[in-house]
């Protein structure tokens, strides 16, 4: 008795998957996937595809990107998605915004945790951003993780303290977050969605 049914062959004899279907996917596998215009991330060896973000999401991400860029020191880059961040061999994410030292980047990716990762919540990514990505950024030692909820609007900020994330700010609406990591910046959540 077999527990696994054999896979039927694909009608096109030239068709091959870019990875072995019975093992977790790696960064190397993901880099072999043809560019089909979709946004793929890899979390613990599982391929995650996210739909295009909403207008509110894009406005919040764009305005926060502009705010971070204005205050950015010369030795750092502020980038917006999509850009690959390789947290491990089986986890490759694309934060909505990231800040990292210029010297840490390669042409293809950021091969380590950034100084700051920012995710803007969407209905389709809320759980991934608040649970999976939170834990993967924390495990990789990313010093600061911010989550923006454009529907409320709210900004929650966690910073690494003694090897774990501690919430250091949560502001809503017209409240001001005065942040110092990775550099001094003030953020008002309501300003991100007007």
C-alpha positions in Angstrom: 0.0 0.0 0.0 1.4 3.4 -1.0 0.6 6.5 1.0 1.6 8.9 -1.7 0.2 8.7 -5.2 2.7 9.2 -8.0 2.7 12.5 -9.7 1.5 12.5 -13.3 3.9 13.8 -15.8 3.4 17.2 -17.3 2.1 17.2 -20.9 5.1 19.3 -22.0 8.2 17.1 -21.8 10.4 20.2 -21.4 8.6 21.3 -18.3 10.6 21.2 -15.1 10.0 22.8 -11.7 12.8 25.1 -10.5 12.9 23.1 -7.2 12.3 19.5 -6.0 8.6 19.3 -5.0 9.2 17.1 -1.9 11.5 19.4 0.1 11.5 22.9 1.5 12.4 25.6 -1.0 15.7 27.5 -0.7 16.9 30.9 -1.8 18.8 29.2 -4.7 15.5 27.5 -5.8 13.6 30.8 -5.7 16.3 32.5 -7.8 15.6 29.9 -10.5 11.9 30.8 -10.8 11.3 32.8 -14.0 10.2 36.4 -13.4 6.5 36.3 -14.0 5.7 39.7 -12.4 4.5 38.2 -9.1 5.9 39.2 -5.7 7.3 36.0 -4.1 8.8 35.6 -0.6 10.1 32.6 1.1 9.4 32.0 4.7 10.8 28.9 6.4 11.1 27.1 3.0 7.5 27.9 2.0 6.8 30.0 -1.0 4.4 33.0 -0.3 2.9 35.0 -3.1 1.2 38.3 -2.2 -1.3 40.2 -4.3 -0.7 43.8 -5.4 -1.1 46.2 -2.5 -4.1 48.6 -2.2 -4.0 52.3 -2.8 -4.1 53.0 1.0 -1.1 50.6 1.5 0.9 52.3 -1.3 0.2 55.8 0.0 1.3 54.9 3.5 4.4 53.1 2.3 5.3 55.9 -0.1 4.9 58.7 2.5 6.8 56.8 5.1 9.6 56.1 2.6 9.8 59.8 1.8 10.0 60.6 5.5 12.7 58.1 6.1 14.7 59.3 3.1 14.7 62.9 4.2 16.5 62.0 7.4 18.7 59.2 6.1 22.5 59.4 6.9 24.8 59.1 3.9 26.1 55.7 4.9 22.6 54.1 4.7 20.1 53.3 2.0 16.4 53.4 2.3 14.7 51.1 -0.2 11.1 50.2 -1.0 9.8 46.8 -2.1 10.4 44.8 -4.0 14.0 44.1 -2.9 15.1 40.7 -1.5 16.4 40.4 2.1 18.0 37.1 2.8 17.4 36.3 6.5 18.5 32.7 6.1 18.9 30.0 3.4 15.1 29.2 3.6 13.8 32.7 4.3 13.9 35.5 1.7 11.5 38.5 2.4 10.7 41.8 0.8 9.8 44.3 3.4 7.7 47.3 2.2 10.6 49.5 3.4 14.1 48.7 4.6 17.0 50.6 5.9 20.5 49.1 5.9 24.2 50.2 5.5 25.2 50.8 1.9 28.1 48.4 2.3 25.9 45.5 3.2 24.0 45.3 -0.2 24.8 43.2 -3.2 23.3 43.9 -6.6 20.8 41.1 -6.1 19.9 41.3 -2.4 20.6 42.3 1.2 22.3 39.1 2.5 21.5 39.9 6.2 19.0 41.5 8.4 18.5 45.3 7.8 18.7 47.9 10.5 15.0 48.5 10.0 12.3 46.5 8.3 8.9 48.1 7.8 5.7 46.3 6.8 2.4 48.0 5.9 -0.5 45.8 6.8 -3.0 44.6 4.2 -5.9 42.2 4.8 -4.0 39.5 2.9 -0.7 39.9 4.7 -1.7 41.0 8.3 -1.1 37.6 9.9 2.1 37.0 8.0 3.5 40.5 8.9 2.4 40.3 12.6 3.4 36.7 13.3 5.7 35.0 10.7 7.7 38.0 9.6 7.9 39.4 13.1 9.4 36.2 14.4 11.8 35.8 11.4 13.1 39.4 11.7 13.5 38.9 15.4 15.4 35.6 15.0 17.6 37.2 12.4 18.5 40.0 14.8 16.9 42.9 12.8 17.3 45.8 15.3 14.0 47.6 14.5 10.7 46.3 13.1 7.9 48.7 12.4 4.3 47.9 11.4 2.0 50.4 9.9 -1.8 49.8 9.9 -3.1 52.3 7.3 -6.8 51.5 8.2 -6.5 52.8 11.8 -3.9 54.6 11.2 -1.4 53.2 13.6 2.4 52.7 13.9 3.8 50.0 16.2 7.6 49.9 16.7 9.6 47.1 18.2 13.3 47.2 18.9 15.7 44.4 19.8 16.4 44.3 23.5 18.3 41.4 25.1 17.8 39.2 22.0 14.0 39.7 21.7 11.7 42.4 20.4 10.2 44.9 22.9 7.5 47.3 21.9 8.9 50.8 22.3 6.1 52.8 20.6 2.5 52.6 19.5 0.9 55.7 18.1 -2.4 56.3 16.4 -3.9 59.1 14.4 -2.3 62.4 15.1 0.1 61.2 17.8 3.8 61.6 17.1 6.3 58.8 17.3 9.8 60.3 18.0 12.1 57.5 17.0 15.9 57.2 17.3 16.6 53.8 15.6 18.1 53.5 13.1 18.3 57.3 13.2 16.2 60.2 14.4 12.8 60.5 12.7 9.3 61.6 13.7 6.3 59.8 12.3 2.6 60.8 12.6 0.4 57.9 11.3 -2.4 60.1 10.1 0.1 61.9 7.8 0.8 58.7 6.0 -2.7 58.3 4.6 -4.0 61.8 3.8 
